[in-house]
Amino acid sequence: MRTFSQADLIEQIKKTSSKWIKTLDARHRGFFWQRGYGAFSVSPSQLEAVLEYVDEQQEHHRTRTFQEEYRELLRRDGVDFDERYVWD
């Protein structure tokens, strides 16, 4: 089985998905991913809850932005961050 570093995996996901998104519509030709990324592990016992959460993400974002949600995740998990470097 081939192994990837987390950074290499994210790079491939960004590269492939960016190319795909740009083929969908002319409006997306300027699409690009931000430089950084966040990655969180999931306990197998919590997998179903996480999948349900992702399925309902559109509903979550009606009441708070992605940025608000991401800050909440970082704070909840005790991740120190500097607001100047989280968004680019």
Buried (B, 14 or more C-beta within 10 A) or exposed (E): EEEEEEEEEBBEEBEEEEEEBBEEEEEEEEBEBEEEEEEEEEEEEEEEEEEEEEEEEEEBEEEEEEEEBBBEEBEEEEEEEEEEEBEE
